[in-house]
Structure formats: C-alpha cells, structure tokens
C-alpha cells in the first residue's frame, strides 16, 4: 500500500515538473520572438540620458512580456486542437505522453491569468511610466511647469480609452 502511494506521489510530482518545464520553454520561445519583433519595429532612439534609457528598457520589457502573452493566447487554440488530434491518433505512444489534458488546462489557466495581468496592470503602468518622463529629447520638468506634455498624454489616453472594441 505504501509503495503504491509513493509511486503515485512521484508520478504526480514528475507530471507537475514536466508541465512547468514545458510552460517555461513555450513562454521563453514566445518571449524571444516577441523581443525580436519589437526591437525590429521599434524606432531607433538617439543618444538618451541614462534615466531615459532605463525607462525605455523597462517599458520595452513590459511590452515584450505582453506581446508574448498575447502570442500565447493566439496560438493556444490551434495548439489545443492539434494536441488533441495527436493524442487521438497515437493514444499509447510513449514520446507524446507529455501532451496531456492537464498540460492544456494549465496553459489555458496561465494564459488567462497573465492576459488579465497584462491588460489591467502592466500595460497601463508601462504607458504612464513612459509618459511620466515626457517626450524624447525634452528636458525634465514638473507637471505644473510644462502642461503641454501632460495635455498631449491625457488626449492620447482618452482617445485610446474611448476607442470602440470591435
């Protein structure tokens, strides 16, 4: 009885570790692809001060994370369908035993969690963090001394917030 209990716990442990490793590898690939896409289309910056470089780097990493999560959300449905068809075609194949329902369910949970985190926390933070530094090349000032930058930022945010979701 005790040996069976140990082997069941070991199997559960190994399946959880396998799922975590697969999720990490999938996200790492998506993150690298997203980073390449964003740096390819990102506007080349001139010589910035150290503070501007830090702000741009933090915003770049947050946007890359968000694009990776979005890519995961886009590719999750085809991945689910293909994995289901593979499992139905080869039910007893040893080499695809990692592709199970628990992995797909875990991926769905992670994508929904991180997409909500990106949508409601990370992207607004990245936007307002970038806006707090002002436009590129402008000298640093307080909110009351240069209202033009803040008015443009508020107009951008209002336009983005009032856009219809189609």
VENVENUR-V854858 format. One record per residue. N is the residue number from 1. SS is DSSP state (helix for helix, strand for strand, loop for the rest). Layout:
n-><N:N>
ss-><SS:SS>
This chain:
n-><1:2:3:4:5:6:7:8:9:10:11:12:13:14:15:16:17:18:19:20:21:22:23:24:25:26:27:28:29:30:31:32:33:34:35:36:37:38:39:40:41:42:43:44:45:46:47:48:49:50:51:52:53:54:55:56:57:58:59:60:61:62:63:64:65:66:67:68:69:70:71:72:73:74:75:76:77:78:79:80:81:82:83:84:85:86:87:88:89:90:91:92:93:94:95:96:97:98:99:100:101:102:103:104:105:106:107:108:109:110:111:112:113:114:115:116:117:118:119:120:121:122:123:124:125:126:127:128:129:130:131:132:133:134:135:136:137:138:139:140:141:142:143:144:145:146:147:148:149:150:151:152:153:154:155:156:157:158:159:160:161:162:163:164:165:166>
ss-><loop:helix:helix:helix:helix:helix:helix:helix:helix:helix:helix:helix:helix:helix:helix:helix:helix:helix:helix:helix:helix:helix:helix:helix:helix:helix:helix:helix:helix:helix:helix:helix:helix:helix:helix:helix:helix:helix:helix:helix:helix:loop:loop:loop:loop:loop:loop:loop:loop:helix:helix:helix:helix:helix:helix:helix:helix:helix:helix:helix:helix:helix:helix:helix:helix:helix:helix:helix:helix:helix:helix:helix:helix:helix:helix:helix:helix:helix:helix:helix:helix:helix:helix:helix:helix:helix:helix:helix:helix:loop:loop:loop:loop:helix:helix:helix:loop:loop:loop:loop:helix:helix:helix:helix:helix:helix:helix:helix:helix:helix:helix:helix:helix:helix:helix:helix:helix:helix:helix:helix:helix:helix:helix:helix:helix:helix:helix:helix:helix:helix:helix:loop:loop:loop:loop:loop:loop:loop:loop:loop:loop:loop:loop:loop:loop:loop:helix:helix:helix:helix:helix:helix:helix:helix:helix:helix:helix:helix:helix:helix:helix:loop:loop:loop:loop:loop>
